[in-house]
Amino acid sequence: MRYVWDPFVRIFHWSLVIAFGVAFYTHESEWDRITHTKAGYVAGGLIISRICWGFLCTGYAKFKSFPPNLEGAVRYAWMALQGRAKPFVGHNPAGSLVIYLLLTMGLLTVGSGFLVFNDGWLFNAPDLLHSIHFYSAWTWLGLVCIHVLGVITESIVHKDNLIYAMITGVKHDVAEAEEPKDDEMVSRETHRVFAIFGVPCRLVLRLFSKK
């Protein structure tokens, strides 16, 4: 048993679940358009906060601890389907890749939705913006379904309730779990990208800490 997920990650996770659910439930209702928009703004704020936290925090929530690795994700997913995948203390390679896709698609959905709601701002292309918002939202939903399916599969394979772990922050099946090995998972270029994007986040944090 090990404490893995900090309070910020858990609050972010369930808040995003609620915001996404509300936004998707109200997306076809003209009457609930304001509710849909506010839920989208909340989701966007949460995603930006999580991205900043991924560069600033320590432990298993930082991006450096679960960098994207397509080959490792495919290998892990195949082994999980066979019931032979080893548990990871933090995110496994397949889950890591889905999380990056979720964050990216979430930003695209919220950003395009913002432009749709503020019609004519920046550039006037309502049909294009509606299409981007529509397809990105449904792609986001598809990724959510993959994420949920992966959580259920891993919970069964490793006999550890990952949904409950995201509530308490504690994972139980970690006795033989693998720790992330950065040098084996990604290239130096990937680490360099994380370092570059982490600089402005750290600068902002220092500015606020001085006030």
C-alpha positions as semicolon CSV with decimal commas, in nm:
position;residue;x (nm);y (nm);z (nm)
1;M;0,000;0,000;0,000
2;R;0,138;0,340;-0,098
3;Y;0,012;0,698;-0,107
4;V;0,032;0,794;-0,475
5;W;-0,215;1,066;-0,580
6;D;-0,194;1,404;-0,407
7;P;-0,510;1,605;-0,319
8;F;-0,473;1,840;-0,617
9;V;-0,476;1,554;-0,867
10;R;-0,778;1,390;-0,705
11;I;-0,976;1,715;-0,683
12;F;-0,882;1,801;-1,043
13;H;-0,985;1,456;-1,166
14;W;-1,334;1,448;-1,015
15;S;-1,399;1,817;-1,084
16;L;-1,316;1,760;-1,451
17;V;-1,547;1,458;-1,456
18;I;-1,833;1,677;-1,331
19;A;-1,753;1,970;-1,562
20;F;-1,724;1,743;-1,866
21;G;-2,045;1,560;-1,777
22;V;-2,242;1,883;-1,736
23;A;-2,100;2,032;-2,057
24;F;-2,177;1,723;-2,262
25;Y;-2,524;1,679;-2,112
26;T;-2,620;2,036;-2,206
27;H;-2,445;2,060;-2,544
28;E;-2,761;2,025;-2,756
29;S;-2,984;2,252;-2,548
30;E;-3,012;2,615;-2,652
31;W;-3,185;2,680;-2,319
32;D;-2,884;2,551;-2,125
33;R;-2,623;2,716;-2,344
34;I;-2,493;2,938;-2,063
35;T;-2,460;2,636;-1,834
36;H;-2,279;2,451;-2,112
37;T;-2,043;2,744;-2,163
38;K;-1,965;2,786;-1,793
39;A;-1,897;2,415;-1,757
40;G;-1,660;2,439;-2,053
41;Y;-1,476;2,731;-1,895
42;V;-1,441;2,536;-1,571
43;A;-1,306;2,237;-1,764
44;G;-1,057;2,460;-1,946
45;G;-0,939;2,618;-1,622
46;L;-0,895;2,275;-1,465
47;I;-0,694;2,146;-1,760
48;I;-0,461;2,447;-1,758
49;S;-0,415;2,406;-1,383
50;R;-0,331;2,038;-1,428
51;I;-0,076;2,119;-1,698
52;C;0,094;2,373;-1,470
53;W;0,085;2,124;-1,183
54;G;0,244;1,860;-1,404
55;F;0,551;2,081;-1,442
56;L;0,564;2,219;-1,089
57;C;0,473;1,927;-0,863
58;T;0,675;1,633;-0,742
59;G;0,591;1,264;-0,719
60;Y;0,383;1,058;-0,958
61;A;0,167;1,349;-1,081
62;K;0,453;1,528;-1,255
63;F;0,476;1,483;-1,630
64;K;0,836;1,370;-1,607
65;S;0,724;1,061;-1,416
66;F;0,495;0,944;-1,700
67;P;0,626;1,078;-2,034
68;P;0,446;0,975;-2,355
69;N;0,576;0,656;-2,510
70;L;0,373;0,510;-2,797
71;E;0,569;0,186;-2,825
72;G;0,550;0,124;-2,452
73;A;0,178;0,202;-2,450
74;V;0,101;-0,051;-2,724
75;R;0,318;-0,314;-2,555
76;Y;0,154;-0,258;-2,216
77;A;-0,200;-0,266;-2,360
78;W;-0,128;-0,595;-2,538
79;M;0,015;-0,753;-2,223
80;A;-0,278;-0,622;-2,016
81;L;-0,525;-0,792;-2,250
82;Q;-0,332;-1,114;-2,194
83;G;-0,334;-1,060;-1,817
84;R;0,048;-1,041;-1,806
85;A;0,105;-0,668;-1,756
86;K;0,290;-0,566;-1,441
87;P;0,134;-0,290;-1,228
88;F;0,289;0,055;-1,217
89;V;0,300;0,268;-0,903
90;G;0,193;0,573;-1,102
91;H;0,050;0,583;-1,454
92;N;0,124;0,289;-1,680
93;P;0,250;0,366;-2,036
94;A;-0,093;0,314;-2,199
95;G;-0,272;0,526;-1,941
96;S;-0,007;0,795;-1,972
97;L;-0,059;0,828;-2,347
98;V;-0,438;0,849;-2,305
99;I;-0,398;1,121;-2,041
100;Y;-0,190;1,334;-2,278
101;L;-0,450;1,286;-2,550
102;L;-0,728;1,376;-2,305
103;L;-0,555;1,698;-2,203
104;T;-0,481;1,793;-2,564
105;M;-0,831;1,717;-2,688
106;G;-0,979;1,895;-2,387
107;L;-0,789;2,213;-2,471
108;L;-0,895;2,189;-2,836
109;T;-1,260;2,137;-2,738
110;V;-1,267;2,423;-2,488
111;G;-1,071;2,656;-2,715
112;S;-1,294;2,594;-3,016
113;G;-1,602;2,621;-2,794
114;F;-1,481;2,959;-2,669
115;L;-1,448;3,083;-3,028
116;V;-1,791;2,942;-3,119
117;F;-1,955;3,118;-2,824
118;N;-1,774;3,445;-2,904
119;D;-1,867;3,433;-3,273
120;G;-1,651;3,654;-3,491
121;W;-1,373;3,703;-3,236
122;L;-1,022;3,660;-3,384
123;F;-1,157;3,527;-3,716
124;N;-1,495;3,470;-3,871
125;A;-1,534;3,103;-3,966
126;P;-1,842;2,974;-3,781
127;D;-1,884;2,652;-3,983
128;L;-1,520;2,552;-3,936
129;L;-1,527;2,633;-3,564
130;H;-1,849;2,438;-3,511
131;S;-1,701;2,138;-3,691
132;I;-1,381;2,149;-3,486
133;H;-1,578;2,183;-3,163
134;F;-1,819;1,904;-3,254
135;Y;-1,559;1,647;-3,359
136;S;-1,311;1,732;-3,085
137;A;-1,585;1,697;-2,820
138;W;-1,687;1,354;-2,946
139;T;-1,323;1,249;-2,975
140;W;-1,277;1,364;-2,615
141;L;-1,574;1,149;-2,514
142;G;-1,423;0,852;-2,697
143;L;-1,096;0,898;-2,510
144;V;-1,288;0,918;-2,182
145;C;-1,449;0,582;-2,263
146;I;-1,107;0,432;-2,343
147;H;-0,974;0,572;-2,015
148;V;-1,262;0,423;-1,814
149;L;-1,225;0,089;-1,992
150;G;-0,853;0,089;-1,919
151;V;-0,912;0,167;-1,552
152;I;-1,163;-0,117;-1,522
153;T;-0,932;-0,359;-1,707
154;E;-0,631;-0,275;-1,492
155;S;-0,840;-0,294;-1,174
156;I;-0,944;-0,648;-1,269
157;V;-0,599;-0,760;-1,387
158;H;-0,415;-0,627;-1,081
159;K;-0,703;-0,673;-0,834
160;D;-0,672;-0,312;-0,720
161;N;-0,967;-0,070;-0,732
162;L;-0,817;0,228;-0,920
163;I;-1,137;0,430;-0,894
164;Y;-1,121;0,405;-0,515
165;A;-0,749;0,489;-0,534
166;M;-0,834;0,815;-0,711
167;I;-1,062;0,898;-0,416
168;T;-0,824;0,808;-0,133
169;G;-0,493;0,860;-0,314
170;V;-0,374;0,516;-0,200
171;K;-0,287;0,222;-0,429
172;H;-0,264;-0,124;-0,279
173;D;-0,102;-0,345;-0,544
174;V;0,245;-0,187;-0,537
175;A;0,459;-0,462;-0,384
176;E;0,583;-0,573;-0,727
177;A;0,492;-0,256;-0,913
178;E;0,736;-0,097;-1,154
179;E;0,878;0,249;-1,102
180;P;0,905;0,476;-1,409
181;K;1,246;0,465;-1,575
182;D;1,289;0,786;-1,769
183;D;1,600;0,682;-1,960
184;E;1,430;0,369;-2,094
185;M;1,095;0,525;-2,175
186;V;1,171;0,838;-2,378
187;S;1,441;1,013;-2,572
188;R;1,651;1,307;-2,458
189;E;1,451;1,529;-2,692
190;T;1,133;1,452;-2,499
191;H;1,298;1,540;-2,167
192;R;1,426;1,862;-2,325
193;V;1,072;1,960;-2,430
194;F;0,943;1,903;-2,076
195;A;1,225;2,113;-1,936
196;I;1,157;2,400;-2,177
197;F;0,783;2,410;-2,103
198;G;0,850;2,383;-1,732
199;V;1,056;2,704;-1,721
200;P;0,766;2,955;-1,759
201;C;0,560;2,765;-1,499
202;R;0,843;2,785;-1,248
203;L;0,896;3,156;-1,323
204;V;0,528;3,231;-1,260
205;L;0,541;3,037;-0,934
206;R;0,844;3,237;-0,819
207;L;0,675;3,567;-0,903
208;F;0,368;3,477;-0,697
209;S;0,579;3,346;-0,408
210;K;0,761;3,681;-0,383
211;K;0,436;3,877;-0,342
